[in-house]
Amino acid sequence: MVNSPLGGPRESLPVLYADEHLVVVNKPSGLLVHRSPIDRHERRFAVQLLRDQLGRRVFPVHRLDKGTSGTLIFALDRETAATLATDFANQRVGKTYLAVVRGWPAESGEIDHPLEAVPDAYSPAAGSEPKPARTRFRRLGTVELPHRVDRYPTSRYALLELEPDTGRRHQLRRHLAHASHPIVGDSTYGKGRHNRLFAELFGVSRLLLACIRLEFTHPVTGTPLVIHAEPGVEFTTLLQGLGWQPVSRVAGRLVSPSSP
């Protein structure tokens, strides 16, 4: 928090990297990147918060879903924004996510499943053809809770590392739902019974998806950059409560001592 011109506290975003061309912040869950007609009631946006925080105009070059936390890049001029947006569109930006999902997926694999465009207020996408979409995953840990949710007396969950090779809207959420391992906390593609269990047991109702790492080439200097972000206090507390302890923040790896 910083002080506002009226003397009260003003919300600020954690800055992970900054120079004269771009800024990378750690977006909290529940915050929209920019104004959307779909969420007309919202009054907080990352663009607005960072603009007020820096005292200058900022340009978002990609987006994270409202419920997803993590690394988010803003350019400080139009040229840098255009270059970075092209890099994202051409899959030249490496992205790593953490997610808690229902069930125990394979230890590693790839979900290769074309996705239709998700219509929104800006792109109705009526009649659009599915486009290629690929997501690589690695299982980092598992847990079995002594609570009946479906037809079994216990409920299984896993911690996954996800690396999307493409950037379709809601790709990770839709791919995991397609694979029958929906992300916990996903009210659109997930399972309400599992979401409610986590809310009741752990007091966590956010989408358990966080972008913890971005790797890209600086659009002006050409320097390779690797930016890491913590998944948020609520997410981290949940991981630790389930026995998934961080062993290397630099490498972005988390494991469970009881992983099979």
C-alpha positions, -999 to +999 in steps of 0.1 A: +000+000+000+011+036-006-006+068+003-032+084-020-035+121-027-063+122-001-040+108+026-055+073+029-039+040+018-039+032-019-036-004-032-004-012-050+008-042-070+040-061-061+066-053-088+088-082-098+108-064-125+110-029-138+130-008-162+123+021-186+106-001-211+084-026-191+072-036-157+063-071-145+039-074-115+025-102-094-013-099-101-034-112-072-063-135-077-097-118-081-083-088-100-092-081-136-064-069-159-086-043-175-122-031-176-146-057-190-183-053-199-188-089-185-178-076-150-195-043-150-197-041-112-159-043-108-141-011-099-105-024-095-083-032-125-046-040-127-041-014-155-056+014-133-038+003-101-004+002-118-010+035-137-017+052-104+012+034-087+037+045-113+021+078-122+022+071-159+004+053-186+009+015-189+000-010-217-010-046-209+006-070-235-012-102-224-038-111-198-045-135-169-080-146-160-095-127-131-091-157-108-055-165-119-027-149-100+009-144-111+034-128-135+018-101-157+038-078-181+030-042-188+049-021-214+056+015-209+052+025-245+033+014-275+063+000-295+074-023-266+038-034-261+035-043-298+067-063-298+058-082-267+023-089-279+038-104-311+062-126-290+032-139-270+012-146-302+041-164-318+048-186-287+081-170-280+073-165-243+077-194-219+050-197-193+049-219-162+018-223-140+009-242-108-025-257-104-043-279-079-066-304-098-091-331-090-078-366-093-043-380-100-031-374-135-002-393-151+032-382-138+037-362-170+022-358-204+007-335-230-029-324-236-033-318-274-069-307-279-081-280-303-102-253-287-129-230-301-126-193-293-144-183-261-167-154-270-166-123-249-179-087-252-151-079-277-150-110-299-183-129-303-164-157-322-196-171-337-189-201-360-152-200-354-132-232-361-113-249-332-076-239-332-047-261-321-040-260-284-013-279-265-005-280-228+024-299-212+021-310-176+041-326-148+028-339-116+045-325-086+026-340-057-006-359-047-029-360-017-059-381-007-084-365+017-107-386+039-138-369+025-164-383+002-173-359-026-182-383-055-189-420-053-156-428-035-151-425+003-120-404-002-111-376-026-078-373-046-061-342-057-028-334-074-004-304-078+006-299-114+032-278-132+017-266-165+034-252-196+010-241-224+026-242-258-002-221-272-022-192-257-059-199-263-083-181-239-090-202-208-067-229-223-054-244-191-088-245-174-105-260-204-077-285-211-077-298-175-115-301-176-113-320-209-088-344-193-112-350-164-089-332-139-105-298-135-087-271-116-100-266-080-118-233-076-129-230-112-165-220-111-169-222-149-151-254-160-147-271-126-167-292-102-188-273-076-186-301-050-148-301-050-147-263-049-170-263-019-149-289-001-118-267-003-138-237+008-151-256+038-119-274+048-093-247+040-113-215+036-100-212+001-124-202-027-101-187-053-091-204-085-060-226-077-041-215-107-010-193-107+015-182-133+047-185-114+073-180-142+077-161-174+107-165-197+112-141-226+137-119-245+137-082-235+121-065-265+146-036-265+179-049-251+176-085-263+185-097-228+170-131-217+147-126-187+133-151-163+107-137-139+094-157-109+063-150-088+050-166-056+015-180-060+000-159-033-003-163+005-036-181+004-023-205-023+010-211-006-006-217+028-029-243+012+001-261-005+020-263+027-011-275+046-014-304+020+023-313+025+036-297-007+066-278+004+086-255-018+122-268-021+136-244-047+120-210-053+146-202-080+138-233-100+101-228-095+097-264-083+075-278-055+073-314-045+055-335-019+075-358+004+047-384-001+046-382-039+044-416-055 
